[in-house]
Amino acid sequence: MRREAVSSSNIESIGYDEESMTLEVEFRSGMIYQYFDVPFGIHEQLMGASSHGEFLASQVKGTYRYARI
């Protein structure tokens, strides 16, 4: 999946696949997580958030299934 670099203290890049509704987040630590069944609107809001990390923690983590890859 192609990811876009973001300006964040904890997140390196974020990608999204519309067909599978999969959000992929690469952290600065090198860990990569995929979140499943994430609506496109959530991805748009994440990319536009003033704090990507805060948005991810409050709107994605604990809400969508995920896997570390």
OpenMM code with the backbone's topology and positions (N, CA, C; nanometers):
from openmm import Vec3, app, unit

residues = "MET ARG ARG GLU ALA VAL SER SER SER ASN ILE GLU SER ILE GLY TYR ASP GLU GLU SER MET THR LEU GLU VAL GLU PHE ARG SER GLY MET ILE TYR GLN TYR PHE ASP VAL PRO PHE GLY ILE HIS GLU GLN LEU MET GLY ALA SER SER HIS GLY GLU PHE LEU ALA SER GLN VAL LYS GLY THR TYR ARG TYR ALA ARG ILE".split()
positions = [
    Vec3(0.0842, -0.1170, 0.0000),
    Vec3(0.0000, 0.0000, 0.0000),
    Vec3(0.0894, 0.1243, 0.0000),
    Vec3(0.0532, 0.2198, -0.0784),
    Vec3(0.1281, 0.3458, -0.0844),
    Vec3(0.0871, 0.4338, 0.0326),
    Vec3(0.1860, 0.4831, 0.1051),
    Vec3(0.1597, 0.5694, 0.2205),
    Vec3(0.2140, 0.7090, 0.1934),
    Vec3(0.1530, 0.8069, 0.2576),
    Vec3(0.1945, 0.9462, 0.2459),
    Vec3(0.2605, 0.9894, 0.3766),
    Vec3(0.3778, 1.0490, 0.3656),
    Vec3(0.4480, 1.0984, 0.4845),
    Vec3(0.3649, 1.2098, 0.5491),
    Vec3(0.3638, 1.2115, 0.6823),
    Vec3(0.2909, 1.3144, 0.7560),
    Vec3(0.3841, 1.3799, 0.8573),
    Vec3(0.3463, 1.4997, 0.8981),
    Vec3(0.4224, 1.5722, 0.9995),
    Vec3(0.3646, 1.5370, 1.1354),
    Vec3(0.4335, 1.4480, 1.2059),
    Vec3(0.3843, 1.3988, 1.3338),
    Vec3(0.5036, 1.3523, 1.4168),
    Vec3(0.4940, 1.3679, 1.5469),
    Vec3(0.6039, 1.3240, 1.6324),
    Vec3(0.6083, 1.1723, 1.6467),
    Vec3(0.4969, 1.1045, 1.6196),
    Vec3(0.4889, 0.9606, 1.6419),
    Vec3(0.4596, 0.8805, 1.5149),
    Vec3(0.4003, 0.9436, 1.4131),
    Vec3(0.3584, 0.8730, 1.2918),
    Vec3(0.4461, 0.9161, 1.1753),
    Vec3(0.4984, 0.8182, 1.1030),
    Vec3(0.5834, 0.8438, 0.9866),
    Vec3(0.4996, 0.8656, 0.8609),
    Vec3(0.4034, 0.7729, 0.8362),
    Vec3(0.3239, 0.7811, 0.7137),
    Vec3(0.1898, 0.7114, 0.7324),
    Vec3(0.0956, 0.7491, 0.6444),
    Vec3(-0.0409, 0.6961, 0.6500),
    Vec3(-0.0841, 0.6611, 0.5084),
    Vec3(-0.1457, 0.5443, 0.4936),
    Vec3(-0.1992, 0.5029, 0.3647),
    Vec3(-0.3428, 0.4563, 0.3802),
    Vec3(-0.4130, 0.4500, 0.2671),
    Vec3(-0.5523, 0.4045, 0.2702),
    Vec3(-0.5847, 0.3366, 0.1399),
    Vec3(-0.6521, 0.2223, 0.1489),
    Vec3(-0.7005, 0.1502, 0.0316),
    Vec3(-0.8523, 0.1564, 0.0330),
    Vec3(-0.9102, 0.2302, -0.0630),
    Vec3(-1.0555, 0.2491, -0.0657),
    Vec3(-1.1310, 0.1187, -0.0879),
    Vec3(-1.0790, 0.0337, -0.1743),
    Vec3(-1.1494, -0.0905, -0.2085),
    Vec3(-1.1695, -0.1801, -0.0864),
    Vec3(-1.0641, -0.1962, -0.0064),
    Vec3(-1.0736, -0.2840, 0.1106),
    Vec3(-1.1055, -0.2070, 0.2385),
    Vec3(-1.1091, -0.0722, 0.2281),
    Vec3(-1.1340, 0.0140, 0.3437),
    Vec3(-1.0314, -0.0111, 0.4545),
    Vec3(-0.9045, -0.0239, 0.4124),
    Vec3(-0.7954, -0.0501, 0.5062),
    Vec3(-0.7101, 0.0745, 0.5230),
    Vec3(-0.6924, 0.1141, 0.6474),
    Vec3(-0.6065, 0.2256, 0.6838),
    Vec3(-0.4749, 0.1676, 0.7336),
    Vec3(-0.3636, 0.2164, 0.6818),
    Vec3(-0.2331, 0.1655, 0.7219),
    Vec3(-0.1516, 0.2792, 0.7814),
    Vec3(-0.0960, 0.2555, 0.8988),
    Vec3(-0.0199, 0.3582, 0.9698),
    Vec3(0.1183, 0.3044, 1.0022),
    Vec3(0.2202, 0.3771, 0.9577),
    Vec3(0.3588, 0.3443, 0.9904),
    Vec3(0.4040, 0.4422, 1.0982),
    Vec3(0.4467, 0.3879, 1.2103),
    Vec3(0.4940, 0.4708, 1.3207),
    Vec3(0.6440, 0.4949, 1.3074),
    Vec3(0.6917, 0.5978, 1.3693),
    Vec3(0.8347, 0.6314, 1.3632),
    Vec3(0.9215, 0.5194, 1.4202),
    Vec3(0.8642, 0.4361, 1.5053),
    Vec3(0.9364, 0.3220, 1.5624),
    Vec3(0.9621, 0.2127, 1.4588),
    Vec3(0.8930, 0.2234, 1.3426),
    Vec3(0.9062, 0.1220, 1.2389),
    Vec3(0.7900, 0.0242, 1.2355),
    Vec3(0.7073, 0.0246, 1.3401),
    Vec3(0.5910, -0.0646, 1.3420),
    Vec3(0.4861, -0.0151, 1.2428),
    Vec3(0.4187, -0.1102, 1.1795),
    Vec3(0.3121, -0.0781, 1.0845),
    Vec3(0.1860, -0.1513, 1.1290),
    Vec3(0.0773, -0.0769, 1.1356),
    Vec3(-0.0527, -0.1329, 1.1718),
    Vec3(-0.1521, -0.1088, 1.0599),
    Vec3(-0.2388, -0.2070, 1.0373),
    Vec3(-0.3502, -0.1915, 0.9457),
    Vec3(-0.4793, -0.1964, 1.0264),
    Vec3(-0.5676, -0.1018, 0.9976),
    Vec3(-0.6996, -0.0936, 1.0612),
    Vec3(-0.8024, -0.1230, 0.9529),
    Vec3(-0.8982, -0.2093, 0.9851),
    Vec3(-0.9903, -0.2614, 0.8843),
    Vec3(-1.1295, -0.2004, 0.8943),
    Vec3(-1.1968, -0.1945, 0.7774),
    Vec3(-1.3338, -0.1431, 0.7662),
    Vec3(-1.3443, 0.0028, 0.8106),
    Vec3(-1.2416, 0.0801, 0.7792),
    Vec3(-1.2384, 0.2215, 0.8148),
    Vec3(-1.3002, 0.3017, 0.7004),
    Vec3(-1.4052, 0.3775, 0.7258),
    Vec3(-1.4669, 0.4580, 0.6192),
    Vec3(-1.3690, 0.5621, 0.5636),
    Vec3(-1.3860, 0.5944, 0.4367),
    Vec3(-1.2985, 0.6914, 0.3711),
    Vec3(-1.3001, 0.8252, 0.4444),
    Vec3(-1.4142, 0.8642, 0.4960),
    Vec3(-1.4251, 0.9909, 0.5679),
    Vec3(-1.3336, 0.9978, 0.6894),
    Vec3(-1.3155, 0.8862, 0.7573),
    Vec3(-1.2252, 0.8829, 0.8723),
    Vec3(-1.0818, 0.9055, 0.8257),
    Vec3(-1.0464, 0.8440, 0.7141),
    Vec3(-0.9124, 0.8660, 0.6580),
    Vec3(-0.8931, 1.0134, 0.6239),
    Vec3(-0.9918, 1.0745, 0.5594),
    Vec3(-0.9825, 1.2167, 0.5241),
    Vec3(-0.9656, 1.3037, 0.6489),
    Vec3(-1.0427, 1.2742, 0.7515),
    Vec3(-1.0336, 1.3511, 0.8756),
    Vec3(-0.8974, 1.3324, 0.9417),
    Vec3(-0.8459, 1.2103, 0.9391),
    Vec3(-0.7142, 1.1832, 0.9962),
    Vec3(-0.6067, 1.2639, 0.9242),
    Vec3(-0.6130, 1.2644, 0.7913),
    Vec3(-0.5118, 1.3360, 0.7144),
    Vec3(-0.5214, 1.4873, 0.7363),
    Vec3(-0.6401, 1.5371, 0.7668),
    Vec3(-0.6586, 1.6795, 0.7870),
    Vec3(-0.6491, 1.7247, 0.9313),
    Vec3(-0.6305, 1.6302, 1.0217),
    Vec3(-0.6275, 1.6630, 1.1649),
    Vec3(-0.5032, 1.7435, 1.2009),
    Vec3(-0.5186, 1.8345, 1.2964),
    Vec3(-0.4030, 1.9125, 1.3418),
    Vec3(-0.3037, 1.8234, 1.4162),
    Vec3(-0.3542, 1.7157, 1.4784),
    Vec3(-0.2681, 1.6166, 1.5423),
    Vec3(-0.3105, 1.4784, 1.4940),
    Vec3(-0.2294, 1.4195, 1.4083),
    Vec3(-0.2614, 1.2861, 1.3548),
    Vec3(-0.2664, 1.1831, 1.4672),
    Vec3(-0.1732, 1.1929, 1.5602),
    Vec3(-0.1671, 1.0973, 1.6706),
    Vec3(-0.2889, 1.1044, 1.7606),
    Vec3(-0.3317, 1.2252, 1.7938),
    Vec3(-0.4498, 1.2413, 1.8793),
    Vec3(-0.5750, 1.1906, 1.8099),
    Vec3(-0.5881, 1.2203, 1.6802),
    Vec3(-0.7046, 1.1732, 1.6058),
    Vec3(-0.7053, 1.0209, 1.6001),
    Vec3(-0.5891, 0.9621, 1.5711),
    Vec3(-0.5798, 0.8159, 1.5638),
    Vec3(-0.6201, 0.7540, 1.6969),
    Vec3(-0.5703, 0.8102, 1.8059),
    Vec3(-0.5989, 0.7556, 1.9390),
    Vec3(-0.7469, 0.7689, 1.9756),
    Vec3(-0.8100, 0.8786, 1.9379),
    Vec3(-0.9476, 0.9020, 1.9807),
    Vec3(-1.0534, 0.8474, 1.8857),
    Vec3(-1.0207, 0.8360, 1.7562),
    Vec3(-1.1232, 0.7986, 1.6581),
    Vec3(-1.1014, 0.6625, 1.5907),
    Vec3(-0.9808, 0.6084, 1.6001),
    Vec3(-0.9506, 0.4842, 1.5277),
    Vec3(-0.9181, 0.3700, 1.6239),
    Vec3(-0.8208, 0.3912, 1.7102),
    Vec3(-0.7820, 0.2859, 1.8048),
    Vec3(-0.8995, 0.2521, 1.8955),
    Vec3(-0.9232, 0.1243, 1.9121),
    Vec3(-1.0338, 0.0803, 1.9982),
    Vec3(-1.1676, 0.0776, 1.9279),
    Vec3(-1.1720, 0.1301, 1.8054),
    Vec3(-1.2977, 0.1329, 1.7294),
    Vec3(-1.2944, 0.0322, 1.6144),
    Vec3(-1.1801, 0.0211, 1.5485),
    Vec3(-1.1675, -0.0654, 1.4291),
    Vec3(-1.0724, -0.1807, 1.4588),
    Vec3(-1.1039, -0.2949, 1.3966),
    Vec3(-1.0155, -0.4103, 1.4057),
    Vec3(-0.8807, -0.3737, 1.3464),
    Vec3(-0.7748, -0.4342, 1.3960),
    Vec3(-0.6420, -0.4008, 1.3454),
    Vec3(-0.5513, -0.5216, 1.3511),
    Vec3(-0.4393, -0.5096, 1.2811),
    Vec3(-0.3345, -0.6106, 1.2859),
    Vec3(-0.2016, -0.5412, 1.2675),
    Vec3(-0.1020, -0.5885, 1.3391),
    Vec3(0.0345, -0.5387, 1.3186),
    Vec3(0.0945, -0.6199, 1.2063),
    Vec3(0.1579, -0.5537, 1.1114),
    Vec3(0.2158, -0.6268, 0.9989),
    Vec3(0.3666, -0.6081, 0.9945),
] * unit.nanometer
topology = app.Topology()
chain = topology.addChain("A")
for resn in residues:
    res = topology.addResidue(resn, chain)
    for name in ("N", "CA", "C"):
        topology.addAtom(name, app.Element.getBySymbol(name[0]), res)
